[in-house]
Amino acid sequence: MKSNRPYRCILLLILLFITGCASVTISPPALTRPTQIENIPFVIAGRIVVKHKGERTSATVRWAHTAQEDEVLLFAPLGKTIARIHKSADGVTLDTSDKHYAAPDVELLTQRVLGWSLPLAGLRYWVFALASPNSAFEMQSETNGQASQLLQDQWVINYLRYATPAPDSLPLRINLQRGELNMQLLIDEWQVRAVTP
């Protein structure tokens, strides 16, 4: 008669492994807004859905921002790069798979090449649920202190989801609208740290 001891040992090891894994708690990354965001480097990764004049565009997005420059990468569903937008003190460039474009302004360049405007100057504040200090604005907030809607530069920005209920929590889902342009930004990952685009 064969012994069941080896099987019992294997079963015991599996149970110990599962129990050990269950007892390990992993803390999520900090998802609170820094007290001072001016010149703070950050990286966000997620998805962007753009609806404009009856057309719909969807892409994965990675945006790296520093005080000196911005790099926005847009990827198709299978990972192919749709566009690379790079902004620095020298101006703005936009590269597709086969063409290179340059201009002094991000919104004008993205409108010309992609068919819709990317408001990068304001967006660097709006993603933190803050108004840009460069123009007038109206802000509405929930009872917990989180921004619910921001009106600035003819944009209507609605904050649909935050990482936590805390007043200084970072937004995870933002809807932006100006005229016929509707843009939804879904942020899957925040990194607020020193980075190089």
C-alpha positions in Angstrom: 0.0 0.0 0.0 1.4 3.4 -1.0 1.9 6.1 1.6 0.1 9.4 1.2 2.8 11.2 3.1 4.4 13.0 0.1 1.0 14.3 -1.0 0.3 15.5 2.5 3.6 17.4 2.7 2.9 19.0 -0.7 -0.6 20.0 0.5 0.8 21.4 3.7 3.4 23.5 1.9 0.7 24.9 -0.5 -1.5 25.8 2.5 1.4 27.5 4.3 2.2 29.4 1.1 -1.4 30.6 0.7 -1.7 31.5 4.3 1.6 33.4 4.2 0.5 35.3 1.1 -2.8 36.2 2.7 -1.2 37.7 5.7 1.0 40.1 3.7 -0.5 43.5 3.3 0.7 45.7 0.5 0.2 49.4 1.0 -1.0 51.3 -2.1 1.1 54.2 -3.3 0.3 57.6 -1.9 -2.5 59.2 -3.9 -2.6 62.6 -2.2 -1.9 66.0 -3.8 1.4 67.7 -2.8 0.9 70.9 -0.9 2.9 72.7 -3.6 2.6 71.5 -7.2 4.4 74.3 -9.0 7.4 72.7 -10.8 6.7 69.3 -9.2 7.6 66.5 -11.7 4.9 63.9 -12.2 4.0 61.0 -14.5 0.5 59.8 -15.2 -0.5 56.7 -17.1 -4.0 55.7 -18.2 -6.4 56.1 -21.1 -7.9 59.0 -23.0 -11.1 59.0 -25.0 -11.8 61.9 -27.3 -15.1 62.7 -29.0 -15.1 65.4 -31.6 -17.5 66.2 -34.4 -18.9 62.7 -34.4 -15.6 61.0 -34.3 -14.3 59.0 -31.4 -10.6 58.4 -30.6 -9.3 56.1 -27.8 -5.7 55.7 -26.8 -3.5 54.7 -23.9 -1.6 57.7 -22.6 1.6 58.3 -20.7 2.4 61.9 -19.7 5.7 62.8 -18.0 6.0 66.4 -16.8 8.9 68.4 -15.4 9.5 72.1 -14.9 11.5 72.1 -18.2 9.5 69.9 -20.5 6.5 67.6 -21.2 6.3 64.4 -23.1 2.9 62.9 -23.9 2.9 59.4 -25.6 -0.4 58.2 -27.2 -0.6 54.4 -28.0 -3.1 52.5 -30.0 -4.8 49.5 -28.4 -2.1 47.1 -29.6 0.7 49.2 -28.3 1.7 51.0 -31.5 2.6 54.7 -30.9 0.0 57.0 -32.4 1.9 60.2 -31.5 4.7 61.6 -29.3 4.2 65.2 -28.2 7.2 66.9 -26.8 7.1 70.4 -25.3 10.2 72.4 -24.1 11.5 75.9 -24.1 12.3 75.5 -27.8 8.7 74.8 -28.8 6.5 71.8 -29.4 7.1 68.8 -31.6 4.7 66.1 -32.6 5.9 62.8 -34.1 3.8 60.2 -35.7 5.0 56.9 -37.2 6.1 58.6 -40.4 6.0 62.4 -39.9 7.5 65.1 -37.8 5.7 68.4 -37.0 6.8 71.5 -35.0 4.9 74.5 -33.7 5.2 77.1 -30.9 1.8 76.0 -29.3 0.6 72.6 -28.2 -3.1 73.2 -28.7 -2.7 74.5 -32.3 -0.3 71.7 -33.2 -2.6 68.9 -31.8 -5.6 70.5 -33.5 -3.8 70.5 -36.8 -2.3 67.0 -36.7 -4.7 65.0 -34.4 -7.9 66.9 -35.2 -8.5 67.9 -31.5 -6.8 70.3 -29.1 -4.8 69.1 -26.1 -4.8 71.9 -23.4 -1.5 71.0 -21.9 -0.8 74.4 -20.2 -4.0 74.2 -18.1 -4.1 70.4 -17.8 -0.9 70.3 -15.7 -3.0 72.0 -13.0 -6.4 70.4 -13.8 -5.2 66.9 -13.3 -4.4 67.8 -9.7 -8.0 69.2 -9.4 -6.6 72.8 -9.2 -7.2 75.8 -11.3 -4.4 77.3 -13.4 -3.1 80.6 -11.8 -2.9 82.2 -15.2 -6.6 83.0 -15.8 -10.0 83.5 -14.1 -11.9 80.4 -13.0 -15.0 79.1 -11.2 -14.8 76.1 -8.9 -17.5 73.9 -7.4 -16.7 71.5 -4.6 -18.4 68.6 -2.8 -19.1 68.6 0.9 -15.9 66.7 1.5 -13.8 69.5 -0.1 -13.1 67.7 -3.4 -13.5 69.7 -6.6 -16.5 68.5 -8.6 -16.4 71.0 -11.4 -14.0 73.7 -12.7 -14.7 76.3 -15.4 -11.6 77.8 -16.9 -10.4 79.0 -20.3 -13.7 78.0 -21.9 -13.3 74.5 -20.6 -15.8 72.6 -18.4 -13.8 70.1 -16.3 -15.8 67.6 -14.3 -14.1 65.4 -11.6 -15.9 62.1 -11.7 -13.7 59.9 -9.5 -10.9 60.3 -6.9 -8.5 57.8 -5.4 -9.9 58.3 -1.9 -12.6 60.4 -0.2 -9.9 62.7 1.3 -10.0 66.4 0.2 -6.4 66.3 -1.1 -6.9 63.0 -3.0 -5.8 62.8 -6.6 -8.4 62.5 -9.4 -8.6 59.3 -11.3 -11.4 60.2 -13.8 -11.7 63.6 -15.4 -14.1 64.8 -18.1 -13.2 67.9 -20.1 -15.5 69.7 -22.6 -15.1 72.7 -24.8 -17.7 73.2 -27.5 -17.9 70.0 -29.6 -14.8 68.6 -28.1 -15.3 66.1 -25.2 -12.2 64.5 -23.6 -12.2 61.9 -20.9 -9.0 61.1 -19.0 -8.9 57.9 -16.9 -5.8 57.8 -14.8 -4.6 54.3 -13.8 -1.3 55.3 -12.2 0.1 58.4 -10.6 3.8 59.1 -9.9 4.6 62.4 -8.2 8.4 62.3 -8.1 11.6 63.4 -9.8 11.5 62.0 -13.4 13.1 62.8 -16.7 10.7 62.7 -19.7 
